[in-house]
Amino acid sequence: MLLLRCHLKQALPQKVSCRFCAVMGKLQSKFKHSSYKYSRPDGFIEERSQTKALQEYSPAHVDTVSVVAALNSDVCVSGGKDKTVVAYNWRTGNVVKRFKGHEREITKIACIYKSSQVFSASRDKMVLMWDLQSSSQPRQQFSGHTMVVTGLTVSPDSSQLCTGSRDNSLLLWDVGTGQCAESASVSRNLVTHLCWVPQEPYILQTSEDKTIRLWDSRGLQVAHTFPAQQHIQTYCEVSEDGHKCVSCSSGFGGEGCEATLWDLRQTRNRICEYRGHFQTVASCIFLPRALASMPAIATSSHDCKVKIWNQDTGACLFTLSLDGSGPLTSLAVADTISLLCASFSRGIHLLRVDHSQGLGLREVVAF
């Protein structure tokens, strides 16, 4: 291909040659290199590389994407440094709606699956509620924190919203009125993430003080504090049945950089750890059984890698490297065969589950 380009460049006039080179460069840019590791039946981890055609949609954002969440099986909602909240149909590559109202970077997105309501938190200390079925103006505003809002979760019945901040506080809101119903503060509790336990009045919270707390929303009191970890806890998620939760940590050079599975119902002890990333793990999620044939967990990290783990044994089943993406910031289940991954440098990646060699992933779309 390079030889052909050189010969044509010599033979064609300069304008035609430049246009040809531009087209060839554009075509080559559609082929993205990625690498992956998979666990063979004999336990050996083999690394392979692949260069495949990657479909590219129009970008959802013009800057770093901080967070992505699935609204339904077709539409995701994301936010980032461009201060916008974007609802995007990742099947067609079209923007469904673009919301503008925050003055600084979007830090968190929360939504009820298959609902039209979306909540966004920002460094401007505000939380806004949007509705895809309404205008592009915020439906409700929640103002009460004195620092960046870094935690955001909505109750299963959509009636309450819980927010957390670097100001050490949690606030519980009435969604309908926008009024703060409860507030609580714990010294040095710099909130990093919040997650409502399905069908329960409890809220799980991670913190920069290396602690995971379980809050009772009835009065907003700490119901349980898990054993302190060695590093900042960056994210948490609760399983669909509410029996387990997973958290992940900061780190560098392999020190820290782990995810941890906890029992949430009985002993509340640590069950398993997942180690193998080399930088901060920014997101950890449970994979639904429809997507994985076994109980599995996925993690994304600042080391540009997405890993799939055997939930029970802690074994790494697959590693996908998203080369050139920069730190990976957020991970979400899109549908029964796909994940969505947000990144610093290349927007949002659609990852397809591949069962051809066990349980694996491949990147198919970027936007």
C-alpha positions in Angstrom: 0.0 0.0 0.0 2.9 2.4 0.9 4.6 1.6 -2.4 1.5 2.3 -4.4 1.0 5.6 -2.6 4.6 6.6 -3.5 4.2 5.7 -7.2 0.9 7.5 -7.4 2.3 10.5 -5.6 5.0 10.9 -8.2 2.7 10.3 -11.1 -0.3 12.5 -10.1 -0.5 16.3 -10.0 0.2 17.8 -6.5 -3.5 18.7 -5.7 -4.7 15.2 -6.8 -1.9 13.6 -4.9 -2.7 15.5 -1.7 -6.4 14.6 -2.0 -5.4 10.9 -2.5 -3.1 10.9 0.5 -5.8 12.4 2.6 -8.3 9.8 1.6 -5.8 7.0 2.2 -5.0 8.5 5.6 -8.7 8.6 6.5 -9.2 5.0 5.4 -6.2 3.9 7.5 -7.5 5.7 10.5 -10.6 3.4 10.4 -8.3 0.5 11.3 -7.6 0.6 15.0 -5.0 -1.6 16.7 -5.9 -3.3 19.9 -4.5 -6.1 21.9 -6.1 -8.7 24.2 -5.3 -11.5 26.5 -7.4 -14.6 27.2 -7.3 -17.4 29.6 -6.9 -20.8 27.9 -8.5 -23.9 29.4 -5.1 -25.0 30.6 -4.8 -21.8 32.7 -2.2 -20.2 30.4 -2.8 -16.5 29.7 -2.0 -15.9 26.0 -1.6 -12.4 24.5 -2.7 -11.6 21.0 -3.0 -8.5 18.9 -5.6 -7.6 16.3 -6.2 -4.9 13.8 -9.8 -4.7 12.7 -12.0 -2.2 11.0 -13.7 0.0 13.6 -16.9 1.8 12.9 -16.7 5.4 14.0 -19.8 7.5 14.7 -20.0 11.3 15.2 -18.5 12.0 18.6 -20.9 12.5 21.5 -18.5 15.0 23.2 -15.8 17.4 22.1 -13.6 16.7 25.2 -12.9 14.0 27.8 -15.9 11.8 28.7 -16.1 11.4 32.5 -19.1 9.1 32.8 -21.5 6.9 30.7 -24.7 5.1 31.8 -27.3 3.0 29.9 -30.8 4.5 29.7 -32.2 1.6 27.8 -31.0 -1.0 25.3 -30.5 1.6 22.6 -29.6 4.8 24.3 -26.8 5.8 26.7 -26.3 9.0 28.6 -22.9 10.6 29.1 -21.2 13.7 30.5 -17.8 15.2 30.4 -15.5 18.2 30.4 -17.5 19.9 27.7 -20.2 20.5 30.4 -22.9 18.8 28.4 -25.2 15.8 29.1 -25.7 13.8 25.9 -28.4 11.1 25.2 -27.0 9.0 22.3 -28.4 6.2 20.3 -25.4 3.9 20.1 -27.1 1.6 17.6 -27.6 4.3 15.0 -24.9 6.8 15.9 -27.3 9.7 16.4 -27.6 12.2 19.2 -31.1 11.9 20.8 -30.8 15.0 22.9 -28.1 17.3 24.2 -28.6 19.1 27.5 -26.7 22.2 28.5 -27.0 23.9 31.9 -23.9 23.1 34.0 -21.1 25.6 34.3 -18.3 23.1 34.8 -17.4 19.4 34.0 -20.0 16.7 34.5 -18.8 14.2 37.2 -21.7 11.7 37.6 -24.8 10.6 35.7 -27.8 8.7 37.3 -30.9 7.4 35.6 -33.6 4.8 36.1 -33.3 2.1 33.3 -36.1 2.5 30.7 -37.1 5.8 32.1 -36.9 9.3 30.5 -35.5 11.0 33.6 -31.8 11.7 33.9 -29.8 13.3 36.7 -26.4 14.9 36.3 -23.8 16.1 38.9 -21.0 18.6 38.2 -18.0 20.4 39.5 -20.3 23.5 39.7 -21.7 21.9 42.9 -25.1 21.5 41.3 -27.3 18.5 40.4 -29.8 18.9 37.6 -32.7 16.7 36.5 -33.5 16.3 32.8 -36.3 14.7 30.8 -35.9 13.2 27.3 -39.6 13.7 26.7 -39.5 17.4 27.6 -37.6 20.5 26.6 -33.8 20.8 26.8 -34.1 22.9 30.0 -33.6 21.2 33.4 -36.8 20.0 35.1 -35.4 20.3 38.6 -32.4 21.8 40.3 -30.7 20.4 43.5 -28.4 22.9 45.2 -26.9 22.3 48.6 -23.3 21.1 48.4 -20.4 23.5 49.0 -17.9 21.6 46.8 -17.9 19.4 43.7 -20.6 16.7 43.6 -18.9 13.3 43.3 -21.7 10.9 44.2 -25.2 10.6 42.7 -27.8 7.8 42.9 -31.6 7.6 42.6 -33.9 5.4 44.6 -35.5 2.4 42.7 -38.9 4.1 42.8 -37.4 7.4 41.5 -38.9 9.4 44.4 -35.6 10.1 46.2 -32.1 11.2 45.1 -29.0 10.9 47.2 -25.9 13.1 46.5 -22.4 13.1 47.9 -19.6 15.6 47.7 -16.0 16.3 48.6 -17.5 18.6 51.3 -17.8 15.3 53.4 -21.6 15.3 53.2 -24.5 13.3 51.9 -27.8 14.9 51.0 -31.1 13.1 50.5 -33.6 14.9 48.2 -37.3 14.7 47.3 -37.2 14.4 43.5 -40.7 15.9 43.1 -40.2 19.1 45.1 -36.4 19.5 44.8 -36.2 19.9 48.6 -33.5 18.4 50.8 -35.1 15.9 53.2 -32.0 14.7 55.1 -28.3 15.6 55.5 -25.4 13.9 57.1 -21.7 14.5 57.4 -18.7 12.4 58.4 -15.2 13.9 58.9 -12.8 13.3 56.0 -15.5 11.4 54.1 -14.7 12.7 50.6 -17.3 10.9 48.6 -16.2 9.2 45.4 -19.4 7.2 44.4 -22.9 6.3 45.6 -25.0 3.3 44.7 -28.6 2.5 45.8 -29.1 -1.1 46.9 -32.0 -2.6 44.7 -35.3 -2.9 46.5 -33.8 -1.7 49.8 -33.6 1.6 51.7 -29.7 1.3 51.8 -27.1 3.3 49.9 -23.5 2.1 49.4 -20.8 4.7 49.4 -17.1 4.8 48.6 -14.7 7.5 49.9 -11.2 8.9 49.6 -10.7 8.0 53.2 -10.3 4.4 51.9 -13.6 3.4 53.5 -16.9 1.8 52.2 -20.0 2.8 54.1 -23.6 1.5 54.0 -26.1 4.2 54.7 -29.8 3.7 55.8 -31.8 6.3 53.9 -34.4 6.3 56.7 -32.8 9.1 58.6 -29.5 9.0 56.6 -27.5 7.1 59.2 -24.4 4.9 58.7 -25.7 1.3 59.1 -22.3 -0.4 58.5 -18.7 0.5 57.8 -16.6 -2.1 56.0 -13.0 -2.7 56.9 -10.8 0.1 55.7 -8.7 -0.6 52.5 -5.1 0.4 51.8 -6.0 2.8 49.0 -8.7 5.3 48.0 -12.0 3.6 47.0 -13.0 5.0 43.7 -16.3 3.3 42.7 -18.8 0.7 43.9 -21.7 -1.3 42.5 -24.3 -3.6 44.0 -25.4 -6.9 42.4 -29.0 -7.1 41.0 -30.1 -9.3 43.9 -28.6 -7.0 46.4 -26.6 -9.8 48.1 -23.1 -8.6 47.0 -21.2 -5.4 46.2 -17.9 -4.7 44.4 -15.6 -1.8 45.0 -12.3 -0.7 43.3 -9.3 1.4 44.3 -6.7 3.8 43.2 -3.1 2.8 42.8 -0.1 2.9 40.5 2.4 0.4 39.2 0.3 -2.5 40.4 0.2 -1.3 44.0 -3.4 -1.1 44.9 -5.3 -1.1 41.6 -7.6 -3.9 42.7 -11.4 -4.6 42.9 -12.9 -6.3 45.9 -16.1 -8.3 46.3 -18.0 -8.0 49.5 -20.9 -9.9 51.1 -23.7 -7.3 51.6 -26.4 -9.3 53.4 -24.9 -11.7 56.1 -21.2 -11.6 57.2 -20.4 -8.3 55.2 -16.9 -9.7 54.9 -14.5 -9.5 51.9 -15.2 -12.5 49.6 -12.7 -12.1 46.7 -10.1 -9.7 45.3 -9.3 -9.0 41.6 -5.7 -8.0 40.9 -4.0 -7.3 37.6 -4.4 -3.7 36.7 -1.4 -1.4 36.9 -3.1 2.0 37.5 -6.2 3.2 39.2 -9.3 1.2 38.6 -12.0 3.7 37.9 -15.1 1.5 37.4 -16.3 -2.0 38.3 -19.5 -3.7 37.3 -21.4 -7.0 37.7 -22.0 -8.7 34.3 -25.6 -10.0 33.9 -25.9 -13.7 33.4 -27.4 -13.1 30.0 -24.1 -11.6 29.0 -21.7 -14.0 30.7 -22.2 -17.8 31.1 -20.7 -17.6 34.7 -20.8 -15.1 37.5 -18.4 -12.4 36.2 -17.1 -8.9 37.0 -15.7 -6.3 34.6 -13.3 -3.5 35.5 -11.9 -0.5 33.6 -8.7 1.3 34.5 -6.5 4.3 33.9 -4.1 1.7 32.3 -6.3 1.7 29.2 -7.5 -1.8 29.9 -10.8 -3.5 30.4 -10.7 -6.8 32.3 -13.2 -9.6 32.8 -12.9 -11.7 36.0 -14.4 -14.9 37.3 -16.4 -13.5 40.2 -15.9 -16.6 42.4 -12.2 -17.4 41.9 -10.7 -14.0 41.1 -9.1 -15.3 37.9 -8.7 -12.9 35.0 -10.5 -14.3 32.0 -9.8 -11.7 29.4 -8.0 -8.3 29.0 -8.8 -5.8 26.3 -6.3 -3.0 25.7 -7.9 0.1 24.1 -4.7 1.6 22.7 -4.6 5.4 22.4 -7.7 5.8 24.5 -6.0 7.3 27.5 -7.4 6.5 31.0 -10.7 4.7 31.0 -13.1 6.6 33.2 -16.4 4.7 33.2 -18.0 1.3 32.3 -21.6 0.3 31.9 -23.7 -2.6 30.5 -25.4 -1.6 27.3 -27.4 -4.7 26.5 -27.1 -8.5 26.7 -24.1 -8.6 24.4 -22.4 -5.2 24.8 -20.6 -2.8 27.2 -20.0 0.9 27.0 -16.6 2.3 28.1 -15.8 6.0 28.4 -12.3 7.3 28.0 -10.1 10.5 28.2 -8.9 10.6 24.6 -11.3 8.6 22.3 -14.8 9.3 23.6 -17.0 6.3 24.2 -16.3 2.7 23.1 -18.9 0.1 22.3 -17.5 -3.3 23.3 -19.1 -6.5 22.0 -18.9 -9.7 24.0 -17.2 -12.5 22.1 -17.7 -16.1 23.0 -15.5 -17.6 20.2 -12.7 -18.2 22.7 -14.4 -18.4 26.0 -15.5 -15.0 27.4 -13.9 -12.0 25.7 -14.5 -8.5 24.3 -13.8 -6.7 21.1 -14.2 -3.0 20.2 -16.7 -2.4 17.4 -17.7 1.3 17.6 -16.3 4.5 18.9 -18.2 7.8 19.3 
